[in-house]
Amino acid sequence: MSRTPKTPESDRRTRVTVLVALAANLVIAVAKAVGGLLAHSPALLSEAGHSVADSMNEVFLLAALRRSRRPADARHPFGYGKERFFWSLLAAVGIFVMGGCFSFFQGIEALRSGAEEEEFGGYVAGMVVLGVAFVAEGLSLVRALYQVRRQGGAVDGLRDPALRTVVAEDATAVLGVTLALAGMALHMITGQVVWEASASLAIGALLVYVAYRLGRDARDQLIGRAADPEADARIRALLEAQPEIDSVEALFTMQTGLETALVAARVDLMPGLDSEQVEEVAVRIKRSIGHTVAEADQIFLDVTERSAREAQGSPAATGERGGA
C-alpha cells in the first residue's frame, strides 16, 4: 500500500513563510555587513554573519520543500520524504559554521586586538541598522508563529522541520540583535570593547546551541525515528481487536517523511484459517490500519498461524518474512 504524496496547503504556506524570511535576511545581511565594516563593530559583523547563514538556510529549506514531495520510484521505493530532514540538517550545519563559528571569531578578535578609536557616527548608524533588523526579524517571526498556530499549535505545527527551522532562526535573530545592540551601546558608554566582544561570543554560543538542537532532531529523523507513541498505540489496539489475530508478536514503525510512515507487524493468527482466509484477513487489516493512521504509507504484515509455529518447536519468531 503506497500513496503518491501531494503538496498540501500547509506546504504552500510554509514556502511563503520561508520566502518572507529569505527576503528579510538578504536585505538585513547587506545592511549589517555595510554597517559593521563602517563602524568596525564585531557585534554587528557577527550579526551580519548570522543573517548570511540564515539566508543560505532558507535556500536549503526551499529545496527541502520541493524535493521531499517527489513520488516514490524504483530507486527510492519509500519516497523522498526524508530529504526534508537532510536539508534541515544542512541548515543546522550552516548555522553552526557560518553563524556560530564566525561570531566566536569576531568576539575573540575583538578581545585580542583591544579597544580602538571609534567614530560614534558609525556606531549610531550601525545601531539604526540593528533597530530596523529587529523590526524585520520580529515581523518574520510573527508570520512563522502565526503559521504554527494555524497548523495546530506548537506540537503539530513544529513537526515540519522547515517551519521549525524558520521559527528557531527568527527567534534567535531577534535575541541576537538585542545582544548586539546591548553590546554596542555599552561599548559606546564605557569605551570598553569587552562588552561588544562578549555580545559576539554570546551570539556565537546561542547559534551553536540552536544548531545543535536542530541538527539533533534532523539526525534522529534520518537514522529512523519511530512514529509517535499515539499512532503506535492505535495500530496495536487495532491489531489486537481483530478476532482472527491470536497475538501481536512485534510492531515496528518508522517515519519516512513528514506525513508518511512505514508500519511492519508480525502477528500470530488463530489456527484453522486456510490460505484464502489469511489473505482476506491481511488485506482487511492493512486497509484498516491505513484508514486509522493516515500517515501509514507503507504497511507490511508477517502472519503466522500459531499452531504451525508451535509445531516447529520455536517459541520465538520462525524467521519467516514472506507475510502478506
Backbone torsions as a table, in degrees:
resi	resn	phi	psi	omega
1	MET	NA	119.3	176.3
2	SER	-146.2	153.8	-179.6
3	ARG	-123.6	151.2	173.6
4	THR	-85.1	122.9	-176.9
5	PRO	-65.5	142.0	176.9
6	LYS	-117.3	148.0	-179.4
7	THR	-75.3	111.3	-178.8
8	PRO	-79.9	169.3	178.4
9	GLU	-60.4	-33.8	-179.9
10	SER	-61.9	-34.6	177.8
11	ASP	-66.7	-39.2	178.4
12	ARG	-65.3	-39.9	178.0
13	ARG	-66.9	-39.3	178.7
14	THR	-63.8	-38.9	179.2
15	ARG	-62.4	-41.8	177.7
16	VAL	-62.9	-42.6	179.3
17	THR	-61.1	-43.3	179.4
18	VAL	-65.9	-40.5	179.2
19	LEU	-65.0	-38.9	176.3
20	VAL	-61.4	-45.5	179.5
21	ALA	-64.4	-39.2	179.7
22	LEU	-63.9	-46.7	-179.7
23	ALA	-61.1	-43.7	179.9
24	ALA	-63.3	-44.0	-176.2
25	ASN	-69.3	-36.1	179.2
26	LEU	-63.6	-46.6	179.7
27	VAL	-65.2	-43.9	-177.3
28	ILE	-67.4	-37.7	-179.3
29	ALA	-61.4	-43.1	179.4
30	VAL	-64.6	-45.3	-179.0
31	ALA	-63.1	-42.9	179.6
32	LYS	-65.6	-41.3	-179.1
33	ALA	-63.6	-46.0	179.5
34	VAL	-63.2	-46.1	179.8
35	GLY	-63.9	-40.8	-179.9
36	GLY	-65.2	-39.0	179.4
37	LEU	-69.7	-39.2	179.3
38	LEU	-67.6	-39.5	-177.3
39	ALA	-91.4	-7.5	-174.7
40	HIS	53.7	44.4	-175.1
41	SER	-100.1	115.9	177.8
42	PRO	-64.8	-35.3	179.9
43	ALA	-66.6	-41.8	-179.6
44	LEU	-69.5	-37.6	176.4
45	LEU	-67.1	-35.3	175.3
46	SER	-61.6	-41.7	178.0
47	GLU	-67.7	-32.7	175.6
48	ALA	-63.9	-43.9	176.2
49	GLY	-61.7	-38.4	176.9
50	HIS	-59.6	-46.1	-178.0
51	SER	-69.0	-35.2	176.0
52	VAL	-63.2	-44.2	178.4
53	ALA	-60.3	-43.8	179.5
54	ASP	-63.2	-38.4	179.5
55	SER	-63.5	-44.9	177.2
56	MET	-61.7	-38.7	-179.1
57	ASN	-65.9	-36.4	177.5
58	GLU	-62.8	-35.9	175.8
59	VAL	-62.8	-42.8	176.8
60	PHE	-60.1	-41.6	-177.0
61	LEU	-68.8	-36.0	175.8
62	LEU	-63.6	-39.8	176.0
63	ALA	-62.6	-39.7	179.5
64	ALA	-61.9	-43.6	-178.6
65	LEU	-63.5	-37.9	-177.0
66	ARG	-78.1	-48.7	-172.1
67	ARG	-75.3	-29.2	-176.9
68	SER	-71.9	-13.7	-178.0
69	ARG	-94.8	4.9	178.1
70	ARG	-68.1	142.0	-179.2
71	PRO	-70.8	159.4	177.9
72	ALA	-62.4	150.0	176.1
73	ASP	-140.6	-175.1	-176.2
74	ALA	-63.4	-33.5	-178.3
75	ARG	-78.5	-31.5	179.5
76	HIS	-129.6	78.5	-174.0
77	PRO	-65.8	-18.9	178.3
78	PHE	-98.2	11.3	176.1
79	GLY	86.4	-173.6	-175.0
80	TYR	-114.8	20.6	-176.2
81	GLY	-58.3	-32.2	-177.2
82	LYS	-73.8	-9.0	173.8
83	GLU	-60.4	-29.0	178.5
84	ARG	-59.3	-40.4	-178.3
85	PHE	-77.9	-32.7	178.9
86	PHE	-63.8	-48.6	-179.3
87	TRP	-68.1	-29.5	175.0
88	SER	-67.9	-35.0	175.8
89	LEU	-64.7	-41.8	176.8
90	LEU	-61.5	-37.9	177.4
91	ALA	-62.3	-40.7	178.3
92	ALA	-63.7	-41.3	177.5
93	VAL	-63.2	-38.7	178.2
94	GLY	-63.0	-41.8	177.6
95	ILE	-61.4	-41.8	-177.5
96	PHE	-66.2	-49.4	-173.1
97	VAL	-78.2	-57.6	-173.9
98	MET	-75.8	-28.0	-179.7
99	GLY	-97.4	-62.9	-174.6
100	GLY	-64.2	-51.1	-176.9
101	CYS	-65.8	-39.6	178.4
102	PHE	-64.1	-38.8	178.3
103	SER	-65.7	-41.3	176.1
104	PHE	-60.8	-42.7	179.5
105	PHE	-59.8	-45.5	-179.3
106	GLN	-63.3	-41.7	180.0
107	GLY	-65.2	-43.6	-179.2
108	ILE	-67.3	-40.7	178.0
109	GLU	-62.6	-38.8	179.2
110	ALA	-65.5	-41.4	178.3
111	LEU	-66.9	-37.4	-177.6
112	ARG	-71.2	-41.3	-176.0
113	SER	-80.8	-22.0	179.5
114	GLY	79.4	-177.1	-175.8
115	ALA	-73.0	143.7	174.7
116	GLU	-126.8	159.0	177.1
117	GLU	-66.6	128.6	-178.3
118	GLU	-116.3	147.5	170.6
119	GLU	-85.2	118.9	-178.6
120	PHE	-60.2	-30.1	179.0
121	GLY	-60.6	-40.0	177.7
122	GLY	-65.6	-38.4	-180.0
123	TYR	-69.8	-39.0	178.5
124	VAL	-62.8	-42.5	177.8
125	ALA	-62.8	-40.3	178.7
126	GLY	-63.1	-39.1	179.7
127	MET	-69.9	-32.3	175.1
128	VAL	-64.4	-42.8	177.2
129	VAL	-58.4	-44.2	-179.9
130	LEU	-65.4	-35.1	176.9
131	GLY	-62.9	-43.7	177.2
132	VAL	-64.3	-40.8	179.1
133	ALA	-62.3	-39.4	179.6
134	PHE	-60.0	-43.5	179.5
135	VAL	-65.6	-45.5	-178.2
136	ALA	-64.6	-45.2	179.1
137	GLU	-65.9	-36.2	178.2
138	GLY	-64.3	-41.6	178.3
139	LEU	-65.2	-40.4	177.5
140	SER	-63.7	-39.6	178.4
141	LEU	-64.9	-41.2	178.5
142	VAL	-61.4	-41.6	178.4
143	ARG	-61.1	-44.8	-178.9
144	ALA	-65.8	-43.0	179.9
145	LEU	-66.6	-33.6	176.5
146	TYR	-63.0	-41.1	178.1
147	GLN	-67.5	-39.4	177.1
148	VAL	-56.7	-43.4	179.7
149	ARG	-64.3	-40.7	-179.8
150	ARG	-66.5	-27.5	-177.3
151	GLN	-93.6	16.3	172.4
152	GLY	111.3	10.5	178.5
153	GLY	93.2	-171.7	-172.8
154	ALA	-62.0	-37.9	-175.3
155	VAL	-71.3	-53.8	-177.4
156	ASP	-78.3	-41.2	-176.3
157	GLY	-64.5	-36.5	-177.4
158	LEU	-87.3	7.9	172.8
159	ARG	-67.3	-29.8	179.9
160	ASP	-74.9	115.3	-177.7
161	PRO	-62.6	-29.9	178.5
162	ALA	-65.5	-48.0	179.9
163	LEU	-67.8	-39.1	179.0
164	ARG	-61.7	-39.3	179.9
165	THR	-66.9	-41.3	179.5
166	VAL	-63.2	-44.0	179.2
167	VAL	-61.5	-45.0	-179.7
168	ALA	-63.4	-42.8	-179.9
169	GLU	-63.3	-46.9	-177.0
170	ASP	-67.0	-41.2	178.5
171	ALA	-64.5	-41.1	177.9
172	THR	-65.9	-37.7	179.8
173	ALA	-64.3	-42.6	178.7
174	VAL	-62.0	-44.9	179.4
175	LEU	-68.0	-38.4	179.0
176	GLY	-63.9	-42.2	177.6
177	VAL	-62.4	-39.9	178.2
178	THR	-62.0	-43.2	178.1
179	LEU	-63.9	-42.2	180.0
180	ALA	-64.1	-42.7	177.6
181	LEU	-60.5	-44.5	180.0
182	ALA	-63.5	-43.1	-179.7
183	GLY	-63.8	-43.6	179.6
184	MET	-66.0	-41.7	-179.9
185	ALA	-63.4	-45.1	179.7
186	LEU	-66.7	-34.1	175.9
187	HIS	-63.2	-44.0	179.3
188	MET	-64.9	-39.5	-176.0
189	ILE	-73.4	-44.1	-173.6
190	THR	-95.9	-21.6	-174.2
191	GLY	76.4	7.9	-178.6
192	GLN	-101.8	117.6	-178.4
193	VAL	-68.6	-16.0	-177.8
194	VAL	-59.0	-30.6	179.5
195	TRP	-65.8	-43.7	-178.8
196	GLU	-72.9	-37.2	175.9
197	ALA	-62.3	-40.9	178.3
198	SER	-63.3	-37.5	177.3
199	ALA	-63.4	-41.7	178.1
200	SER	-62.8	-43.1	179.2
201	LEU	-65.6	-37.7	178.4
202	ALA	-66.0	-40.5	176.9
203	ILE	-62.5	-42.7	178.2
204	GLY	-60.8	-44.6	179.3
205	ALA	-63.3	-40.4	178.9
206	LEU	-62.7	-43.6	-178.7
207	LEU	-68.1	-39.1	178.2
208	VAL	-62.8	-41.1	179.7
209	TYR	-64.5	-45.6	179.2
210	VAL	-62.5	-42.3	178.7
211	ALA	-61.5	-40.9	179.7
212	TYR	-62.4	-45.4	-178.3
213	ARG	-65.4	-45.2	179.5
214	LEU	-66.2	-40.7	179.3
215	GLY	-65.9	-37.3	179.1
216	ARG	-64.5	-43.1	178.9
217	ASP	-63.2	-44.0	179.7
218	ALA	-64.3	-40.0	178.4
219	ARG	-60.9	-45.2	-180.0
220	ASP	-59.3	-38.5	179.6
221	GLN	-71.2	-38.5	-177.4
222	LEU	-69.3	-36.7	-178.2
223	ILE	-83.5	-6.3	174.0
224	GLY	109.1	84.9	177.9
225	ARG	-93.7	141.4	178.3
226	ALA	-67.4	159.1	173.2
227	ALA	-62.2	165.5	-176.6
228	ASP	-64.4	151.2	-175.2
229	PRO	-56.5	-31.7	179.6
230	GLU	-64.9	-42.4	178.1
231	ALA	-65.4	-41.3	176.6
232	ASP	-58.3	-44.6	-178.2
233	ALA	-64.9	-38.7	179.5
234	ARG	-66.6	-40.5	179.5
235	ILE	-66.0	-44.6	179.9
236	ARG	-63.4	-42.1	179.2
237	ALA	-62.8	-39.4	179.0
238	LEU	-64.3	-44.5	-180.0
239	LEU	-63.5	-44.8	-177.5
240	GLU	-68.3	-20.6	-179.8
241	ALA	-83.0	-10.4	-178.9
242	GLN	-73.8	127.8	-177.1
243	PRO	-65.0	-24.8	-178.1
244	GLU	-81.9	-13.9	-177.5
245	ILE	-93.9	123.2	178.2
246	ASP	-81.0	-41.4	179.3
247	SER	-158.8	154.0	175.2
248	VAL	-101.0	107.2	-175.5
249	GLU	-77.5	-35.3	-179.1
250	ALA	-158.5	146.6	176.9
251	LEU	-140.3	123.8	-179.8
252	PHE	-126.2	138.2	174.1
253	THR	-133.4	152.9	176.8
254	MET	-151.4	131.4	176.7
255	GLN	-72.4	124.9	178.0
256	THR	-105.3	-1.8	178.9
257	GLY	-175.1	-175.5	-178.1
258	LEU	-63.5	-37.4	-175.8
259	GLU	-125.3	18.4	-178.7
260	THR	-131.6	149.9	179.4
261	ALA	-148.6	150.7	174.8
262	LEU	-97.1	136.3	178.3
263	VAL	-123.9	126.0	176.4
264	ALA	-130.6	127.9	-178.1
265	ALA	-133.5	142.9	173.8
266	ARG	-114.8	119.6	-174.1
267	VAL	-128.6	150.1	172.7
268	ASP	-100.1	127.2	178.4
269	LEU	-91.7	158.5	173.8
270	MET	-63.3	145.8	179.2
271	PRO	-68.0	155.4	174.1
272	GLY	100.1	-0.9	-179.6
273	LEU	-87.6	134.0	176.7
274	ASP	-84.5	174.2	-174.0
275	SER	-61.5	-37.0	179.4
276	GLU	-66.0	-41.7	178.3
277	GLN	-65.5	-39.1	178.5
278	VAL	-60.7	-43.4	179.6
279	GLU	-63.9	-42.8	179.1
280	GLU	-62.7	-41.9	179.3
281	VAL	-63.4	-44.0	-179.1
282	ALA	-62.4	-44.2	179.8
283	VAL	-63.2	-43.6	-179.1
284	ARG	-64.0	-41.7	-178.7
285	ILE	-66.7	-43.0	179.6
286	LYS	-63.3	-39.4	177.6
287	ARG	-65.3	-40.0	-179.9
288	SER	-65.5	-40.6	178.4
289	ILE	-63.3	-43.3	179.1
290	GLY	-61.0	-36.0	178.9
291	HIS	-77.0	-33.6	-177.0
292	THR	-78.3	-39.5	-179.3
293	VAL	-119.9	101.2	-172.2
294	ALA	-60.0	-31.9	-177.2
295	GLU	-79.0	-3.9	179.4
296	ALA	-71.6	90.1	-174.1
297	ASP	-85.8	-36.0	178.8
298	GLN	-126.5	125.6	-175.5
299	ILE	-127.6	127.1	179.6
300	PHE	-128.5	132.7	177.6
301	LEU	-119.3	132.8	172.5
302	ASP	-109.7	103.2	-174.4
303	VAL	-104.5	137.4	179.6
304	THR	-137.7	133.8	175.7
305	GLU	-76.3	130.7	-172.9
306	ARG	-58.3	-44.0	-177.3
307	SER	-64.2	-36.4	179.3
308	ALA	-67.4	-38.7	-179.3
309	ARG	-69.3	-39.9	179.5
310	GLU	-67.5	-31.0	179.6
311	ALA	-65.8	-25.8	178.5
312	GLN	-82.1	-5.6	176.6
313	GLY	71.8	26.5	179.7
314	SER	-118.2	107.4	179.4
315	PRO	-71.0	-17.9	177.5
316	ALA	-95.6	-171.3	-179.6
317	ALA	-66.7	144.2	-176.5
318	THR	-78.8	-8.8	-177.3
319	GLY	92.7	-0.5	178.3
320	GLU	-69.1	136.9	177.6
321	ARG	-128.7	13.4	-175.3
322	GLY	-97.3	36.4	-178.5
323	GLY	-69.6	-179.8	-177.4
324	ALA	-71.1	NA	NA
